[in-house]
Amino acid sequence: MKARITATALVLLSLAVCLIPVPAHAGFLTLSLSQGPVGTNVSIPSVTGYGLGNYQLYWGETDQLIGQGEVQQGMATIAFIVPEAVRGKHKVTLKIAGEFFNSEFTVTPSISLSIDQGTVDSNLTVTGRGFNANESNIQILYDNSPVETGIAASNKGSWQSTFKVPKSSRGQHTIDTTGTTPSSEVEDKVFTIIPKIDANPSYGWVGTTVGVYGSGFASGETNIRVTYDGVTVKIGIAADASGSWQSSFSVPASSKGSHDIRAYGAITNEADLVAANFSVSPGIKLEPVSGYIGGAIHVGDGLWVSGVGFEANESGIRVTFDGSLNISNIVADARGSWSDRLEIPLCSKGEHTIDASGEITRATDIVDAIVIVSPRIELNPASGAIGSDITVHGDGFAENQVITISYDGVQVSTNAATDNKGSFTTSFKVPESRAGDHTVTVTDATASVFSASVNVESTPPPIPNPIFPEAGGEFGFLNTTPITFNWTDVEDPSGVYYILEISPSANFAGTVIRKEGLTASEYTLTDNEGLTKGNYYWRVKAVDGADNQSEWTNGQLFEVGGLNWWLILIIIAVVAVVIIIIWRLVSVSRKDEWK
């Protein structure tokens, strides 16, 4: 019986000894992989072959602890992740049951991408691991072209850099690195470009010019068109070699809110790309009823006020001028647009605000439109004679200011002033001036200024009728004879003066007397102007206050008489004899009285 027990015990002991694992290669550690990048999952197969019990797993020469636990019967593997480490071989040590087992693992350089697809200009982060310790001048290559340079690794061979994806066509693009570590050791990564469009600005009014920029389309793609809410707004666009293009369009009538901007071409479908949005804000715009945009605007002028970007079919829309109601009961159409006419009310010069609001759209939602009112004057009548009254009405000047009226730069008398809306009415008399247009200028103390033209009448006065001397008249027996010339009166609204000419020539080429500015319809020659013997012609014309001149009268011939020299001597002799006879008679008479 005892012998049976002993035999049984020996058998059991033999079985137990057989179940204790013995390492296949004492001191050597077997790994599932012998090389790979940082982060690789590595396992130690048949782990019970190294012993049972607590274990520690160490990395590198510094014995960095990368794993620990307990190896139990039936356990298949121990797994670990390759820690951050520089490029090259690293020792892996397993300590179990007081025994050490070693192996080597070669770390290979690697890169990883933060995202594997995106759009041009998106941020892409590249992380490198397993490079040389403190390696410098590392470059990131995008399709073999450097996009980032001067990158330095840490003492553990790791680095990270972020860049914007350069212009490139749709599809896959290679990302690699180079430096002291050859690019051939680094596995390339693939980044896929998704087409997209950008819009600038991304918000505004209907009518805003929007720039559209496409990227990530096919290289040289043609027949690209842009749509706004599905409606084509631009056609005939072609991409360049990098799949980029740009164009622009004017935002069509559309209601308030966000609207899709998309594009497609011969290769790229609308569904392929990242779309852009444009947010329509309500706004108003102004256009003159007549004239041109940018021209001066005055009180009473008409403006078309157009609203865009309001709610579809919004009602109760009203327009204000400087906060006062000007137009009401406007209804927008299905696209949120409307238009109505506004007349500039009485107001002073300068900036004035036009605003709008509706049942839904608030006035604060809308950027005010600014209109600049300029001064203006009207003359009534716009033409007249010298001395006539001209009424001047002005508006759009500065409020409560004394005004000055000038006629051809010369101030005319006025004491007028503008009211609290910059308006005034006054008058002045047309001063003496030539016929034609003359400038009337109104200014105030704030340098508001406006000019208009007044036309002085240009109708010449009637031709006078000569009365005396009559044609063929004769005058005088002496060598010089004063004569009185007379003609009919002429009337003119501007007043009249006359010009008289006397000449021995029928064509008045040798005029001997010319008298200007004669206000009476007659003139008597002075003693110094006496005419000598001979034939003469005289004529006269009328000139009004505006320097309008009548035609000359026909030249009237008259004769100034005179005695011959020998006849004059005889007359003198006779007169002398008469005087002597009279003297003698007087002398005889006195002698008789003395006797």
ABEGO torsion letter per residue (X at the ends): XAAAAAAAAAAAAAAAAAABBBBABBGBBBBABABEBBGBBBBBBGAAAAEBEBBBBBBEAAGBBABBEBBBBGBABBBBBBBBBBBEBBBBBBBBGGBBBBBBBBBBBBBBBABABEBBGBBBBBBBBGBBBGBBGBBBBBGGBBABBGBBBBAAGBBBBBBBBBBBBBEBBBBBBBEABBAAABBBBBBBBBBBBBBOBABEBBGBBBBBBBBGBBBGBBGBBBBBGGBBABBGBBBBAAGBBBBBBBBBBBBBEBBBBBBBBAABBAAABBBBBBBBBBBBBBBBABEBBGBBBBBGBBBBBBBBGBBBGBBGBBBBBGGBBABBGBBBBAAGBBBBBBBBBBBBBEBBBBBBBBAABBAAABBBBBBBBBBBBBBOBABBBBGBBBBBBBBGBBBGBBBBBBBGGBBBBBABBBBAAGBBBBBBBBBBBBBEBBBBBBBBAAGBBBBBBBBBBABBBBBBBBAOBBBGBBBEABABBBBBBBBBBBBBAAEBBBBBBBBABAAGABBABBBBGBABABBBBBAAABBBBEBBBBBBBBBBAAGBBBBBBBBBBBBBBBBBAAAAAAAAAAAAAAAAAAAAAAAAAAAAAAX
